[in-house]
Amino acid sequence: MNKQELIDAVASESGTSKVAAEETINAVLETISKAVAAGDAVQLIGFGSFGTGERAARTGRNPQTGEMIEIAAAKTVKFTAGKSFKDAVNQA
């Protein structure tokens, strides 16, 4: 399912217009993105939680040349599925 299909499904399920559904979905995604970027965790009970993680610096290898390179440390985005979401996926 892509974003447009999600918008169509939400509009159909909620009985609102596609424009209103798109605005709502965009607002939710933007709010989650801003909160996680600021270092806050976003927890949606029954669905899951979004947060940040740390990836340490490490040595890698360029697959074309075989040359060893240093890969810098980075922050990552983590999603942990909630119990209800996991159960729904496992029943399918």
PDB file with one MODEL, atoms N, CA, C and O in Angstrom:
MODEL        1
ATOM      1  N   MET A   1       0.859  -1.170   0.000  1.00  0.00           N
ATOM      2  CA  MET A   1       0.000   0.000   0.000  1.00  0.00           C
ATOM      3  C   MET A   1       0.902   1.229   0.000  1.00  0.00           C
ATOM      4  O   MET A   1       1.793   1.356   0.839  1.00  0.00           O
ATOM      5  N   ASN A   2       0.664   2.128  -0.943  1.00  0.00           N
ATOM      6  CA  ASN A   2       1.417   3.377  -0.959  1.00  0.00           C
ATOM      7  C   ASN A   2       0.600   4.463  -0.262  1.00  0.00           C
ATOM      8  O   ASN A   2      -0.501   4.210   0.225  1.00  0.00           O
ATOM      9  N   LYS A   3       1.156   5.680  -0.221  1.00  0.00           N
ATOM     10  CA  LYS A   3       0.506   6.761   0.523  1.00  0.00           C
ATOM     11  C   LYS A   3      -0.867   7.101  -0.053  1.00  0.00           C
ATOM     12  O   LYS A   3      -1.814   7.322   0.703  1.00  0.00           O
ATOM     13  N   GLN A   4      -0.987   7.147  -1.374  1.00  0.00           N
ATOM     14  CA  GLN A   4      -2.280   7.489  -1.977  1.00  0.00           C
ATOM     15  C   GLN A   4      -3.326   6.420  -1.664  1.00  0.00           C
ATOM     16  O   GLN A   4      -4.483   6.752  -1.406  1.00  0.00           O
ATOM     17  N   GLU A   5      -2.945   5.162  -1.682  1.00  0.00           N
ATOM     18  CA  GLU A   5      -3.874   4.085  -1.329  1.00  0.00           C
ATOM     19  C   GLU A   5      -4.276   4.187   0.138  1.00  0.00           C
ATOM     20  O   GLU A   5      -5.421   3.900   0.488  1.00  0.00           O
ATOM     21  N   LEU A   6      -3.340   4.593   0.999  1.00  0.00           N
ATOM     22  CA  LEU A   6      -3.655   4.797   2.412  1.00  0.00           C
ATOM     23  C   LEU A   6      -4.663   5.932   2.568  1.00  0.00           C
ATOM     24  O   LEU A   6      -5.620   5.814   3.333  1.00  0.00           O
ATOM     25  N   ILE A   7      -4.452   7.011   1.857  1.00  0.00           N
ATOM     26  CA  ILE A   7      -5.385   8.150   1.904  1.00  0.00           C
ATOM     27  C   ILE A   7      -6.774   7.712   1.456  1.00  0.00           C
ATOM     28  O   ILE A   7      -7.769   8.043   2.101  1.00  0.00           O
ATOM     29  N   ASP A   8      -6.846   6.970   0.356  1.00  0.00           N
ATOM     30  CA  ASP A   8      -8.135   6.484  -0.137  1.00  0.00           C
ATOM     31  C   ASP A   8      -8.820   5.590   0.892  1.00  0.00           C
ATOM     32  O   ASP A   8     -10.027   5.702   1.110  1.00  0.00           O
ATOM     33  N   ALA A   9      -8.050   4.702   1.528  1.00  0.00           N
ATOM     34  CA  ALA A   9      -8.615   3.776   2.507  1.00  0.00           C
ATOM     35  C   ALA A   9      -9.115   4.525   3.745  1.00  0.00           C
ATOM     36  O   ALA A   9     -10.188   4.221   4.265  1.00  0.00           O
ATOM     37  N   VAL A  10      -8.348   5.491   4.208  1.00  0.00           N
ATOM     38  CA  VAL A  10      -8.754   6.259   5.392  1.00  0.00           C
ATOM     39  C   VAL A  10      -9.999   7.088   5.077  1.00  0.00           C
ATOM     40  O   VAL A  10     -10.916   7.160   5.896  1.00  0.00           O
ATOM     41  N   ALA A  11     -10.040   7.710   3.906  1.00  0.00           N
ATOM     42  CA  ALA A  11     -11.217   8.489   3.519  1.00  0.00           C
ATOM     43  C   ALA A  11     -12.453   7.606   3.452  1.00  0.00           C
ATOM     44  O   ALA A  11     -13.522   8.001   3.916  1.00  0.00           O
ATOM     45  N   SER A  12     -12.321   6.434   2.889  1.00  0.00           N
ATOM     46  CA  SER A  12     -13.437   5.503   2.777  1.00  0.00           C
ATOM     47  C   SER A  12     -13.891   5.004   4.150  1.00  0.00           C
ATOM     48  O   SER A  12     -15.087   4.949   4.439  1.00  0.00           O
ATOM     49  N   GLU A  13     -12.926   4.646   4.985  1.00  0.00           N
ATOM     50  CA  GLU A  13     -13.228   4.090   6.314  1.00  0.00           C
ATOM     51  C   GLU A  13     -13.868   5.130   7.231  1.00  0.00           C
ATOM     52  O   GLU A  13     -14.759   4.804   8.016  1.00  0.00           O
ATOM     53  N   SER A  14     -13.417   6.379   7.132  1.00  0.00           N
ATOM     54  CA  SER A  14     -13.915   7.405   8.039  1.00  0.00           C
ATOM     55  C   SER A  14     -15.079   8.206   7.467  1.00  0.00           C
ATOM     56  O   SER A  14     -15.728   8.964   8.188  1.00  0.00           O
ATOM     57  N   GLY A  15     -15.347   8.040   6.166  1.00  0.00           N
ATOM     58  CA  GLY A  15     -16.448   8.763   5.554  1.00  0.00           C
ATOM     59  C   GLY A  15     -16.137  10.235   5.320  1.00  0.00           C
ATOM     60  O   GLY A  15     -17.055  11.045   5.194  1.00  0.00           O
ATOM     61  N   THR A  16     -14.873  10.590   5.261  1.00  0.00           N
ATOM     62  CA  THR A  16     -14.489  11.971   4.985  1.00  0.00           C
ATOM     63  C   THR A  16     -13.966  12.077   3.557  1.00  0.00           C
ATOM     64  O   THR A  16     -13.821  11.074   2.858  1.00  0.00           O
ATOM     65  N   SER A  17     -13.688  13.297   3.141  1.00  0.00           N
ATOM     66  CA  SER A  17     -13.156  13.493   1.791  1.00  0.00           C
ATOM     67  C   SER A  17     -11.694  13.069   1.734  1.00  0.00           C
ATOM     68  O   SER A  17     -11.018  12.975   2.758  1.00  0.00           O
ATOM     69  N   LYS A  18     -11.224  12.817   0.525  1.00  0.00           N
ATOM     70  CA  LYS A  18      -9.823  12.437   0.346  1.00  0.00           C
ATOM     71  C   LYS A  18      -8.898  13.583   0.733  1.00  0.00           C
ATOM     72  O   LYS A  18      -7.808  13.350   1.257  1.00  0.00           O
ATOM     73  N   VAL A  19      -9.321  14.813   0.480  1.00  0.00           N
ATOM     74  CA  VAL A  19      -8.511  15.987   0.832  1.00  0.00           C
ATOM     75  C   VAL A  19      -8.343  16.065   2.349  1.00  0.00           C
ATOM     76  O   VAL A  19      -7.237  16.283   2.843  1.00  0.00           O
ATOM     77  N   ALA A  20      -9.442  15.885   3.087  1.00  0.00           N
ATOM     78  CA  ALA A  20      -9.377  15.935   4.549  1.00  0.00           C
ATOM     79  C   ALA A  20      -8.530  14.787   5.091  1.00  0.00           C
ATOM     80  O   ALA A  20      -7.752  14.978   6.026  1.00  0.00           O
ATOM     81  N   ALA A  21      -8.678  13.595   4.508  1.00  0.00           N
ATOM     82  CA  ALA A  21      -7.888  12.446   4.945  1.00  0.00           C
ATOM     83  C   ALA A  21      -6.406  12.682   4.685  1.00  0.00           C
ATOM     84  O   ALA A  21      -5.566  12.344   5.519  1.00  0.00           O
ATOM     85  N   GLU A  22      -6.080  13.265   3.523  1.00  0.00           N
ATOM     86  CA  GLU A  22      -4.674  13.534   3.195  1.00  0.00           C
ATOM     87  C   GLU A  22      -4.078  14.554   4.161  1.00  0.00           C
ATOM     88  O   GLU A  22      -2.953  14.377   4.630  1.00  0.00           O
ATOM     89  N   GLU A  23      -4.816  15.615   4.461  1.00  0.00           N
ATOM     90  CA  GLU A  23      -4.338  16.627   5.406  1.00  0.00           C
ATOM     91  C   GLU A  23      -4.092  16.017   6.778  1.00  0.00           C
ATOM     92  O   GLU A  23      -3.098  16.331   7.433  1.00  0.00           O
ATOM     93  N   THR A  24      -4.986  15.155   7.209  1.00  0.00           N
ATOM     94  CA  THR A  24      -4.846  14.520   8.517  1.00  0.00           C
ATOM     95  C   THR A  24      -3.635  13.595   8.549  1.00  0.00           C
ATOM     96  O   THR A  24      -2.846  13.643   9.493  1.00  0.00           O
ATOM     97  N   ILE A  25      -3.482  12.764   7.540  1.00  0.00           N
ATOM     98  CA  ILE A  25      -2.351  11.833   7.485  1.00  0.00           C
ATOM     99  C   ILE A  25      -1.039  12.600   7.430  1.00  0.00           C
ATOM    100  O   ILE A  25      -0.086  12.250   8.126  1.00  0.00           O
ATOM    101  N   ASN A  26      -0.982  13.649   6.605  1.00  0.00           N
ATOM    102  CA  ASN A  26       0.235  14.459   6.522  1.00  0.00           C
ATOM    103  C   ASN A  26       0.562  15.111   7.862  1.00  0.00           C
ATOM    104  O   ASN A  26       1.728  15.181   8.251  1.00  0.00           O
ATOM    105  N   ALA A  27      -0.463  15.586   8.569  1.00  0.00           N
ATOM    106  CA  ALA A  27      -0.246  16.212   9.878  1.00  0.00           C
ATOM    107  C   ALA A  27       0.282  15.196  10.890  1.00  0.00           C
ATOM    108  O   ALA A  27       1.184  15.507  11.667  1.00  0.00           O
ATOM    109  N   VAL A  28      -0.271  13.990  10.883  1.00  0.00           N
ATOM    110  CA  VAL A  28       0.181  12.946  11.804  1.00  0.00           C
ATOM    111  C   VAL A  28       1.637  12.583  11.518  1.00  0.00           C
ATOM    112  O   VAL A  28       2.451  12.500  12.437  1.00  0.00           O
ATOM    113  N   LEU A  29       1.961  12.367  10.251  1.00  0.00           N
ATOM    114  CA  LEU A  29       3.328  11.991   9.887  1.00  0.00           C
ATOM    115  C   LEU A  29       4.324  13.102  10.217  1.00  0.00           C
ATOM    116  O   LEU A  29       5.423  12.829  10.698  1.00  0.00           O
ATOM    117  N   GLU A  30       3.947  14.335   9.963  1.00  0.00           N
ATOM    118  CA  GLU A  30       4.818  15.475  10.263  1.00  0.00           C
ATOM    119  C   GLU A  30       5.042  15.610  11.769  1.00  0.00           C
ATOM    120  O   GLU A  30       6.158  15.882  12.211  1.00  0.00           O
ATOM    121  N   THR A  31       3.990  15.423  12.548  1.00  0.00           N
ATOM    122  CA  THR A  31       4.099  15.515  14.005  1.00  0.00           C
ATOM    123  C   THR A  31       5.002  14.420  14.555  1.00  0.00           C
ATOM    124  O   THR A  31       5.840  14.685  15.417  1.00  0.00           O
ATOM    125  N   ILE A  32       4.841  13.194  14.068  1.00  0.00           N
ATOM    126  CA  ILE A  32       5.698  12.084  14.498  1.00  0.00           C
ATOM    127  C   ILE A  32       7.142  12.371  14.106  1.00  0.00           C
ATOM    128  O   ILE A  32       8.048  12.181  14.917  1.00  0.00           O
ATOM    129  N   SER A  33       7.372  12.825  12.875  1.00  0.00           N
ATOM    130  CA  SER A  33       8.725  13.112  12.405  1.00  0.00           C
ATOM    131  C   SER A  33       9.406  14.174  13.257  1.00  0.00           C
ATOM    132  O   SER A  33      10.565  14.015  13.640  1.00  0.00           O
ATOM    133  N   LYS A  34       8.695  15.251  13.554  1.00  0.00           N
ATOM    134  CA  LYS A  34       9.272  16.330  14.365  1.00  0.00           C
ATOM    135  C   LYS A  34       9.592  15.850  15.779  1.00  0.00           C
ATOM    136  O   LYS A  34      10.646  16.181  16.321  1.00  0.00           O
ATOM    137  N   ALA A  35       8.700  15.084  16.371  1.00  0.00           N
ATOM    138  CA  ALA A  35       8.916  14.610  17.739  1.00  0.00           C
ATOM    139  C   ALA A  35      10.125  13.677  17.809  1.00  0.00           C
ATOM    140  O   ALA A  35      10.957  13.811  18.707  1.00  0.00           O
ATOM    141  N   VAL A  36      10.229  12.739  16.877  1.00  0.00           N
ATOM    142  CA  VAL A  36      11.349  11.788  16.886  1.00  0.00           C
ATOM    143  C   VAL A  36      12.655  12.527  16.586  1.00  0.00           C
ATOM    144  O   VAL A  36      13.682  12.225  17.195  1.00  0.00           O
ATOM    145  N   ALA A  37      12.635  13.486  15.661  1.00  0.00           N
ATOM    146  CA  ALA A  37      13.836  14.269  15.343  1.00  0.00           C
ATOM    147  C   ALA A  37      14.309  15.068  16.556  1.00  0.00           C
ATOM    148  O   ALA A  37      15.506  15.308  16.716  1.00  0.00           O
ATOM    149  N   ALA A  38      13.368  15.480  17.412  1.00  0.00           N
ATOM    150  CA  ALA A  38      13.713  16.223  18.619  1.00  0.00           C
ATOM    151  C   ALA A  38      14.188  15.303  19.745  1.00  0.00           C
ATOM    152  O   ALA A  38      14.566  15.778  20.816  1.00  0.00           O
ATOM    153  N   GLY A  39      14.171  14.005  19.508  1.00  0.00           N
ATOM    154  CA  GLY A  39      14.647  13.056  20.511  1.00  0.00           C
ATOM    155  C   GLY A  39      13.555  12.470  21.389  1.00  0.00           C
ATOM    156  O   GLY A  39      13.843  11.699  22.304  1.00  0.00           O
ATOM    157  N   ASP A  40      12.308  12.824  21.123  1.00  0.00           N
ATOM    158  CA  ASP A  40      11.195  12.284  21.906  1.00  0.00           C
ATOM    159  C   ASP A  40      10.720  10.971  21.307  1.00  0.00           C
ATOM    160  O   ASP A  40      10.834  10.753  20.101  1.00  0.00           O
ATOM    161  N   ALA A  41      10.192  10.106  22.148  1.00  0.00           N
ATOM    162  CA  ALA A  41       9.582   8.868  21.673  1.00  0.00           C
ATOM    163  C   ALA A  41       8.097   9.131  21.456  1.00  0.00           C
ATOM    164  O   ALA A  41       7.482   9.908  22.186  1.00  0.00           O
ATOM    165  N   VAL A  42       7.528   8.481  20.450  1.00  0.00           N
ATOM    166  CA  VAL A  42       6.096   8.585  20.175  1.00  0.00           C
ATOM    167  C   VAL A  42       5.515   7.192  20.358  1.00  0.00           C
ATOM    168  O   VAL A  42       5.880   6.262  19.638  1.00  0.00           O
ATOM    169  N   GLN A  43       4.620   7.049  21.311  1.00  0.00           N
ATOM    170  CA  GLN A  43       4.043   5.749  21.628  1.00  0.00           C
ATOM    171  C   GLN A  43       2.554   5.762  21.309  1.00  0.00           C
ATOM    172  O   GLN A  43       1.798   6.564  21.857  1.00  0.00           O
ATOM    173  N   LEU A  44       2.146   4.874  20.423  1.00  0.00           N
ATOM    174  CA  LEU A  44       0.749   4.720  20.055  1.00  0.00           C
ATOM    175  C   LEU A  44       0.298   3.359  20.581  1.00  0.00           C
ATOM    176  O   LEU A  44       0.596   2.326  19.982  1.00  0.00           O
ATOM    177  N   ILE A  45      -0.412   3.365  21.688  1.00  0.00           N
ATOM    178  CA  ILE A  45      -0.812   2.130  22.361  1.00  0.00           C
ATOM    179  C   ILE A  45      -1.559   1.232  21.386  1.00  0.00           C
ATOM    180  O   ILE A  45      -2.488   1.674  20.711  1.00  0.00           O
ATOM    181  N   GLY A  46      -1.152  -0.022  21.317  1.00  0.00           N
ATOM    182  CA  GLY A  46      -1.774  -1.002  20.442  1.00  0.00           C
ATOM    183  C   GLY A  46      -1.168  -1.048  19.058  1.00  0.00           C
ATOM    184  O   GLY A  46      -1.319  -2.047  18.355  1.00  0.00           O
ATOM    185  N   PHE A  47      -0.480   0.020  18.643  1.00  0.00           N
ATOM    186  CA  PHE A  47       0.142   0.048  17.319  1.00  0.00           C
ATOM    187  C   PHE A  47       1.642  -0.118  17.414  1.00  0.00           C
ATOM    188  O   PHE A  47       2.205  -1.026  16.802  1.00  0.00           O
ATOM    189  N   GLY A  48       2.299   0.747  18.174  1.00  0.00           N
ATOM    190  CA  GLY A  48       3.739   0.651  18.322  1.00  0.00           C
ATOM    191  C   GLY A  48       4.338   1.953  18.779  1.00  0.00           C
ATOM    192  O   GLY A  48       3.624   2.904  19.097  1.00  0.00           O
ATOM    193  N   SER A  49       5.663   1.993  18.809  1.00  0.00           N
ATOM    194  CA  SER A  49       6.344   3.206  19.239  1.00  0.00           C
ATOM    195  C   SER A  49       7.496   3.523  18.303  1.00  0.00           C
ATOM    196  O   SER A  49       8.161   2.633  17.773  1.00  0.00           O
ATOM    197  N   PHE A  50       7.712   4.820  18.115  1.00  0.00           N
ATOM    198  CA  PHE A  50       8.795   5.334  17.298  1.00  0.00           C
ATOM    199  C   PHE A  50       9.805   5.989  18.230  1.00  0.00           C
ATOM    200  O   PHE A  50       9.428   6.667  19.185  1.00  0.00           O
ATOM    201  N   GLY A  51      11.080   5.786  17.954  1.00  0.00           N
ATOM    202  CA  GLY A  51      12.117   6.401  18.771  1.00  0.00           C
ATOM    203  C   GLY A  51      13.409   6.476  17.996  1.00  0.00           C
ATOM    204  O   GLY A  51      13.462   6.153  16.809  1.00  0.00           O
ATOM    205  N   THR A  52      14.456   6.908  18.683  1.00  0.00           N
ATOM    206  CA  THR A  52      15.759   7.003  18.044  1.00  0.00           C
ATOM    207  C   THR A  52      16.707   5.982  18.652  1.00  0.00           C
ATOM    208  O   THR A  52      16.521   5.532  19.782  1.00  0.00           O
ATOM    209  N   GLY A  53      17.710   5.633  17.891  1.00  0.00           N
ATOM    210  CA  GLY A  53      18.754   4.732  18.345  1.00  0.00           C
ATOM    211  C   GLY A  53      20.094   5.276  17.890  1.00  0.00           C
ATOM    212  O   GLY A  53      20.156   6.256  17.147  1.00  0.00           O
ATOM    213  N   GLU A  54      21.142   4.654  18.329  1.00  0.00           N
ATOM    214  CA  GLU A  54      22.493   5.066  17.965  1.00  0.00           C
ATOM    215  C   GLU A  54      23.185   3.924  17.239  1.00  0.00           C
ATOM    216  O   GLU A  54      23.082   2.761  17.629  1.00  0.00           O
ATOM    217  N   ARG A  55      23.890   4.281  16.177  1.00  0.00           N
ATOM    218  CA  ARG A  55      24.714   3.294  15.480  1.00  0.00           C
ATOM    219  C   ARG A  55      26.150   3.771  15.620  1.00  0.00           C
ATOM    220  O   ARG A  55      26.468   4.896  15.234  1.00  0.00           O
ATOM    221  N   ALA A  56      27.012   2.938  16.160  1.00  0.00           N
ATOM    222  CA  ALA A  56      28.401   3.295  16.418  1.00  0.00           C
ATOM    223  C   ALA A  56      29.188   3.405  15.106  1.00  0.00           C
ATOM    224  O   ALA A  56      28.812   2.825  14.087  1.00  0.00           O
ATOM    225  N   ALA A  57      30.279   4.155  15.160  1.00  0.00           N
ATOM    226  CA  ALA A  57      31.178   4.239  14.013  1.00  0.00           C
ATOM    227  C   ALA A  57      31.799   2.867  13.791  1.00  0.00           C
ATOM    228  O   ALA A  57      32.027   2.115  14.739  1.00  0.00           O
ATOM    229  N   ARG A  58      32.067   2.552  12.534  1.00  0.00           N
ATOM    230  CA  ARG A  58      32.634   1.243  12.238  1.00  0.00           C
ATOM    231  C   ARG A  58      33.454   1.309  10.949  1.00  0.00           C
ATOM    232  O   ARG A  58      33.405   2.289  10.206  1.00  0.00           O
ATOM    233  N   THR A  59      34.194   0.254  10.714  1.00  0.00           N
ATOM    234  CA  THR A  59      34.985   0.156   9.497  1.00  0.00           C
ATOM    235  C   THR A  59      34.227  -0.701   8.501  1.00  0.00           C
ATOM    236  O   THR A  59      33.753  -1.785   8.838  1.00  0.00           O
ATOM    237  N   GLY A  60      34.114  -0.210   7.269  1.00  0.00           N
ATOM    238  CA  GLY A  60      33.433  -0.947   6.216  1.00  0.00           C
ATOM    239  C   GLY A  60      34.367  -1.165   5.048  1.00  0.00           C
ATOM    240  O   GLY A  60      35.548  -0.822   5.109  1.00  0.00           O
ATOM    241  N   ARG A  61      33.839  -1.731   3.992  1.00  0.00           N
ATOM    242  CA  ARG A  61      34.649  -2.020   2.816  1.00  0.00           C
ATOM    243  C   ARG A  61      33.883  -1.610   1.576  1.00  0.00           C
ATOM    244  O   ARG A  61      32.712  -1.953   1.416  1.00  0.00           O
ATOM    245  N   ASN A  62      34.546  -0.877   0.703  1.00  0.00           N
ATOM    246  CA  ASN A  62      33.958  -0.497  -0.576  1.00  0.00           C
ATOM    247  C   ASN A  62      33.885  -1.763  -1.432  1.00  0.00           C
ATOM    248  O   ASN A  62      34.923  -2.356  -1.722  1.00  0.00           O
ATOM    249  N   PRO A  63      32.689  -2.193  -1.842  1.00  0.00           N
ATOM    250  CA  PRO A  63      32.576  -3.463  -2.579  1.00  0.00           C
ATOM    251  C   PRO A  63      33.203  -3.417  -3.970  1.00  0.00           C
ATOM    252  O   PRO A  63      33.566  -4.461  -4.512  1.00  0.00           O
ATOM    253  N   GLN A  64      33.337  -2.227  -4.557  1.00  0.00           N
ATOM    254  CA  GLN A  64      33.934  -2.144  -5.891  1.00  0.00           C
ATOM    255  C   GLN A  64      35.448  -2.224  -5.855  1.00  0.00           C
ATOM    256  O   GLN A  64      36.061  -2.875  -6.700  1.00  0.00           O
ATOM    257  N   THR A  65      36.057  -1.555  -4.866  1.00  0.00           N
ATOM    258  CA  THR A  65      37.518  -1.486  -4.832  1.00  0.00           C
ATOM    259  C   THR A  65      38.129  -2.357  -3.753  1.00  0.00           C
ATOM    260  O   THR A  65      39.318  -2.673  -3.814  1.00  0.00           O
ATOM    261  N   GLY A  66      37.345  -2.749  -2.773  1.00  0.00           N
ATOM    262  CA  GLY A  66      37.874  -3.528  -1.657  1.00  0.00           C
ATOM    263  C   GLY A  66      38.557  -2.654  -0.616  1.00  0.00           C
ATOM    264  O   GLY A  66      39.054  -3.165   0.387  1.00  0.00           O
ATOM    265  N   GLU A  67      38.589  -1.348  -0.837  1.00  0.00           N
ATOM    266  CA  GLU A  67      39.246  -0.411   0.067  1.00  0.00           C
ATOM    267  C   GLU A  67      38.476  -0.311   1.381  1.00  0.00           C
ATOM    268  O   GLU A  67      37.246  -0.261   1.384  1.00  0.00           O
ATOM    269  N   MET A  68      39.202  -0.281   2.493  1.00  0.00           N
ATOM    270  CA  MET A  68      38.576  -0.130   3.804  1.00  0.00           C
ATOM    271  C   MET A  68      38.227   1.340   4.007  1.00  0.00           C
ATOM    272  O   MET A  68      39.035   2.218   3.701  1.00  0.00           O
ATOM    273  N   ILE A  69      37.023   1.613   4.524  1.00  0.00           N
ATOM    274  CA  ILE A  69      36.582   2.981   4.772  1.00  0.00           C
ATOM    275  C   ILE A  69      35.983   3.071   6.170  1.00  0.00           C
ATOM    276  O   ILE A  69      35.497   2.085   6.724  1.00  0.00           O
ATOM    277  N   GLU A  70      36.029   4.269   6.719  1.00  0.00           N
ATOM    278  CA  GLU A  70      35.426   4.515   8.025  1.00  0.00           C
ATOM    279  C   GLU A  70      33.994   5.000   7.825  1.00  0.00           C
ATOM    280  O   GLU A  70      33.754   5.944   7.071  1.00  0.00           O
ATOM    281  N   ILE A  71      33.059   4.366   8.489  1.00  0.00           N
ATOM    282  CA  ILE A  71      31.651   4.772   8.435  1.00  0.00           C
ATOM    283  C   ILE A  71      31.350   5.494   9.742  1.00  0.00           C
ATOM    284  O   ILE A  71      31.538   4.936  10.823  1.00  0.00           O
ATOM    285  N   ALA A  72      30.886   6.727   9.641  1.00  0.00           N
ATOM    286  CA  ALA A  72      30.651   7.563  10.814  1.00  0.00           C
ATOM    287  C   ALA A  72      29.486   7.043  11.660  1.00  0.00           C
ATOM    288  O   ALA A  72      28.615   6.326  11.168  1.00  0.00           O
ATOM    289  N   ALA A  73      29.490   7.410  12.919  1.00  0.00           N
ATOM    290  CA  ALA A  73      28.372   7.095  13.809  1.00  0.00           C
ATOM    291  C   ALA A  73      27.139   7.845  13.316  1.00  0.00           C
ATOM    292  O   ALA A  73      27.256   8.909  12.708  1.00  0.00           O
ATOM    293  N   ALA A  74      25.971   7.296  13.577  1.00  0.00           N
ATOM    294  CA  ALA A  74      24.740   7.930  13.099  1.00  0.00           C
ATOM    295  C   ALA A  74      23.587   7.625  14.051  1.00  0.00           C
ATOM    296  O   ALA A  74      23.584   6.622  14.766  1.00  0.00           O
ATOM    297  N   LYS A  75      22.615   8.524  14.032  1.00  0.00           N
ATOM    298  CA  LYS A  75      21.363   8.263  14.736  1.00  0.00           C
ATOM    299  C   LYS A  75      20.454   7.504  13.786  1.00  0.00           C
ATOM    300  O   LYS A  75      20.494   7.725  12.576  1.00  0.00           O
ATOM    301  N   THR A  76      19.640   6.617  14.321  1.00  0.00           N
ATOM    302  CA  THR A  76      18.709   5.851  13.509  1.00  0.00           C
ATOM    303  C   THR A  76      17.299   6.015  14.068  1.00  0.00           C
ATOM    304  O   THR A  76      17.113   6.422  15.215  1.00  0.00           O
ATOM    305  N   VAL A  77      16.324   5.696  13.248  1.00  0.00           N
ATOM    306  CA  VAL A  77      14.927   5.705  13.675  1.00  0.00           C
ATOM    307  C   VAL A  77      14.516   4.265  13.919  1.00  0.00           C
ATOM    308  O   VAL A  77      14.762   3.388  13.090  1.00  0.00           O
ATOM    309  N   LYS A  78      13.889   4.029  15.062  1.00  0.00           N
ATOM    310  CA  LYS A  78      13.450   2.681  15.406  1.00  0.00           C
ATOM    311  C   LYS A  78      11.931   2.655  15.533  1.00  0.00           C
ATOM    312  O   LYS A  78      11.322   3.596  16.040  1.00  0.00           O
ATOM    313  N   PHE A  79      11.337   1.577  15.071  1.00  0.00           N
ATOM    314  CA  PHE A  79       9.907   1.351  15.286  1.00  0.00           C
ATOM    315  C   PHE A  79       9.766  -0.002  15.954  1.00  0.00           C
ATOM    316  O   PHE A  79      10.318  -0.998  15.486  1.00  0.00           O
ATOM    317  N   THR A  80       9.035  -0.032  17.034  1.00  0.00           N
ATOM    318  CA  THR A  80       8.755  -1.284  17.728  1.00  0.00           C
ATOM    319  C   THR A  80       7.248  -1.498  17.686  1.00  0.00           C
ATOM    320  O   THR A  80       6.482  -0.678  18.194  1.00  0.00           O
ATOM    321  N   ALA A  81       6.829  -2.597  17.083  1.00  0.00           N
ATOM    322  CA  ALA A  81       5.401  -2.890  16.957  1.00  0.00           C
ATOM    323  C   ALA A  81       4.800  -3.238  18.314  1.00  0.00           C
ATOM    324  O   ALA A  81       5.434  -3.901  19.135  1.00  0.00           O
ATOM    325  N   GLY A  82       3.571  -2.781  18.538  1.00  0.00           N
ATOM    326  CA  GLY A  82       2.852  -3.093  19.764  1.00  0.00           C
ATOM    327  C   GLY A  82       2.251  -4.489  19.718  1.00  0.00           C
ATOM    328  O   GLY A  82       2.183  -5.110  18.657  1.00  0.00           O
ATOM    329  N   LYS A  83       1.820  -4.975  20.863  1.00  0.00           N
ATOM    330  CA  LYS A  83       1.298  -6.333  20.964  1.00  0.00           C
ATOM    331  C   LYS A  83       0.088  -6.558  20.059  1.00  0.00           C
ATOM    332  O   LYS A  83       0.019  -7.580  19.376  1.00  0.00           O
ATOM    333  N   SER A  84      -0.857  -5.635  20.041  1.00  0.00           N
ATOM    334  CA  SER A  84      -2.049  -5.806  19.205  1.00  0.00           C
ATOM    335  C   SER A  84      -1.682  -5.877  17.727  1.00  0.00           C
ATOM    336  O   SER A  84      -2.256  -6.666  16.976  1.00  0.00           O
ATOM    337  N   PHE A  85      -0.726  -5.051  17.315  1.00  0.00           N
ATOM    338  CA  PHE A  85      -0.276  -5.041  15.921  1.00  0.00           C
ATOM    339  C   PHE A  85       0.402  -6.364  15.578  1.00  0.00           C
ATOM    340  O   PHE A  85       0.143  -6.946  14.525  1.00  0.00           O
ATOM    341  N   LYS A  86       1.268  -6.833  16.466  1.00  0.00           N
ATOM    342  CA  LYS A  86       1.953  -8.116  16.241  1.00  0.00           C
ATOM    343  C   LYS A  86       0.945  -9.254  16.149  1.00  0.00           C
ATOM    344  O   LYS A  86       1.052 -10.119  15.280  1.00  0.00           O
ATOM    345  N   ASP A  87      -0.040  -9.250  17.055  1.00  0.00           N
ATOM    346  CA  ASP A  87      -1.046 -10.303  17.048  1.00  0.00           C
ATOM    347  C   ASP A  87      -1.858 -10.288  15.763  1.00  0.00           C
ATOM    348  O   ASP A  87      -2.164 -11.345  15.212  1.00  0.00           O
ATOM    349  N   ALA A  88      -2.208  -9.102  15.280  1.00  0.00           N
ATOM    350  CA  ALA A  88      -2.982  -8.988  14.036  1.00  0.00           C
ATOM    351  C   ALA A  88      -2.183  -9.517  12.842  1.00  0.00           C
ATOM    352  O   ALA A  88      -2.737 -10.176  11.963  1.00  0.00           O
ATOM    353  N   VAL A  89      -0.888  -9.226  12.815  1.00  0.00           N
ATOM    354  CA  VAL A  89      -0.030  -9.696  11.724  1.00  0.00           C
ATOM    355  C   VAL A  89       0.120 -11.218  11.775  1.00  0.00           C
ATOM    356  O   VAL A  89       0.100 -11.885  10.741  1.00  0.00           O
ATOM    357  N   ASN A  90       0.268 -11.755  12.975  1.00  0.00           N
ATOM    358  CA  ASN A  90       0.472 -13.201  13.114  1.00  0.00           C
ATOM    359  C   ASN A  90      -0.788 -14.014  12.852  1.00  0.00           C
ATOM    360  O   ASN A  90      -0.694 -15.207  12.565  1.00  0.00           O
ATOM    361  N   GLN A  91      -1.969 -13.399  12.944  1.00  0.00           N
ATOM    362  CA  GLN A  91      -3.210 -14.104  12.667  1.00  0.00           C
ATOM    363  C   GLN A  91      -3.503 -14.160  11.157  1.00  0.00           C
ATOM    364  O   GLN A  91      -4.277 -15.002  10.699  1.00  0.00           O
ATOM    365  N   ALA A  92      -2.884 -13.267  10.404  1.00  0.00           N
ATOM    366  CA  ALA A  92      -3.147 -13.201   8.960  1.00  0.00           C
ATOM    367  C   ALA A  92      -2.494 -14.358   8.233  1.00  0.00           C
ATOM    368  O   ALA A  92      -2.610 -14.464   7.012  1.00  0.00           O
TER     369      ALA A  92
ENDMDL
END
